[in-house]
Amino acid sequence: MRELFDEPAEQSPLDPQEAVRRHIRTPRRKRFYTGAGVTDASGGFAITLDGKQIRSPSGKPIVVPTRALADAVAAEWNAQGETIDPMTMPLTRLANSVIEGVIDRVDEVADDAAKFLGSDLLFYRAGHPDSLVAREARHWDPILFWAADALGAHFVMAEGVMHVGQPEPAIKAARAAFPADPWSVAALHVVTTLTGSALLALALMHGVCDEDQIWAAAHVDEDWNIEKWGVDEEVAVRRTARQVDFKAAAGVLRELKPAAG
């Protein structure tokens, strides 16, 4: 099973786009098991293939924190046909990333996602046309108002793409709202990478917006251009692949959602 997700620990990226590029080059393997199941394990739940626990590429046992997530990972394995396609198994790939690259460096991974707070998607606004300006405001302003009111993070907006420095207190306040457990940190990192916004990821994690609203907010400019100029099929295929990973990460954040307050 390891060769299906063969990525050494030091090369276990949380960037799903890099995972896509790597796995596209990997030949599919034949299915070698009858069924996947879930069993109790120390610290959570293990996924088994014909009774044998699955492991990460380096051989570490994979333990999932909740039964619901474990059932979802097992469902990915059960859904495979005659061959196994890792790209249809986003939760399994996320589990490998957690075990290989997050558990032992949670703060480092969280800090990497927090770098987006210095140049978040939501800070840079169009100056025209009015319809796009209004659409960005409709999708993005409520999240910025929430960050200011709930987190005490007051960020600076800019028109265009010229970099504008953000107040350090705002960055620290938003960083303080990050999760501490490795699964949530990994999922937050994936959502941040895919959307270009740590604030969108935080809003999703804290239940400010649902995943459809967050996905739409991340693609305001792209969707506006599609309406004006039409769909680029290659871009659409890449977007669909990214959305698979986004939904998996959003599911993890929803399952592990922190208590309100």
C-alpha positions, 0 to 999 in steps of 0.5 A, spaced: 500 500 500 505 504 501 507 505 494 501 508 492 502 514 496 510 514 496 512 521 499 518 521 504 516 525 510 521 530 508 517 531 501 510 530 504 507 537 502 500 539 504 500 543 497 494 539 494 496 542 487 503 539 488 500 532 490 496 532 483 502 533 479 506 528 482 500 523 482 498 524 475 505 521 473 504 515 478 501 509 474 495 506 478 495 500 482 491 494 482 486 493 488 489 488 492 484 488 498 477 486 498 474 491 503 476 497 508 474 497 515 475 501 521 477 499 528 479 502 535 486 504 536 490 508 541 488 515 540 483 514 535 481 510 530 485 505 525 483 504 518 484 496 515 484 493 509 482 486 510 483 487 517 490 489 516 491 497 519 493 502 513 500 505 514 503 512 512 509 511 506 514 511 511 510 505 515 507 509 521 500 507 523 495 512 521 490 513 526 484 518 525 481 522 531 474 521 530 469 515 528 466 519 522 473 521 519 475 514 519 469 512 516 470 517 511 477 514 509 475 507 509 469 509 504 474 512 499 478 505 499 471 501 498 469 506 493 476 504 489 474 499 483 479 494 479 485 500 480 486 505 485 486 512 484 489 516 489 487 522 486 480 520 488 482 519 496 483 526 498 482 524 506 487 518 505 492 523 502 491 528 508 492 523 513 498 521 510 500 528 510 498 529 517 502 523 520 508 524 515 509 532 516 504 535 521 504 531 527 511 533 529 511 540 527 504 543 528 506 550 530 511 550 523 505 548 519 500 553 522 506 558 521 506 557 514 499 558 513 499 564 517 504 567 512 498 568 508 495 573 513 501 578 510 498 578 503 491 575 504 486 575 498 481 579 501 486 585 502 487 586 495 480 589 491 479 591 484 478 599 483 473 597 477 468 595 474 463 597 479 460 590 478 466 587 480 468 591 486 461 590 489 461 583 488 468 582 492 465 587 497 459 582 498 463 576 499 469 579 503 467 584 507 463 580 512 469 576 513 473 582 514 468 585 519 468 578 523 475 578 523 475 585 526 469 584 531 471 577 533 478 576 533 480 583 534 484 583 527 484 589 524 487 589 517 488 594 511 485 594 504 488 596 498 486 597 491 490 593 485 496 588 487 501 593 490 503 590 496 501 593 503 504 592 509 499 589 515 499 591 522 503 586 526 497 586 532 492 584 526 496 578 524 498 576 531 490 576 533 488 572 527 494 567 528 491 566 535 485 563 532 488 558 529 487 551 531 492 547 535 491 539 533 495 536 527 488 534 523 485 541 524 492 545 522 493 540 516 486 542 514 486 549 515 493 549 511 490 546 505 484 550 505 489 556 505 493 554 500 487 553 495 483 559 496 489 564 497 486 566 504 488 564 511 482 568 513 477 564 509 480 558 512 479 561 519 472 563 517 470 556 515 473 553 521 469 557 526 463 556 522 462 563 520 461 561 512 459 554 510 464 551 505 460 553 499 460 560 501 468 560 502 469 556 495 465 562 492 469 567 496 475 564 493 473 565 486 470 571 486 474 574 480 475 568 477 467 567 476 467 574 474 471 573 468 468 567 466 461 570 466 465 575 461 469 571 457 467 564 458 470 558 461 477 555 460 476 548 460 483 547 462 482 551 468 476 548 469 479 541 470 484 544 475 479 547 479 475 541 479 481 537 482 482 543 487 475 542 489 476 535 491 481 537 496 478 543 498 471 539 500 475 534 504 479 539 508 473 542 509 470 536 512 475 535 517 474 542 519 467 541 520 468 535 524 473 538 528 470 545 529 472 548 535 466 550 540 463 557 539 466 563 543 
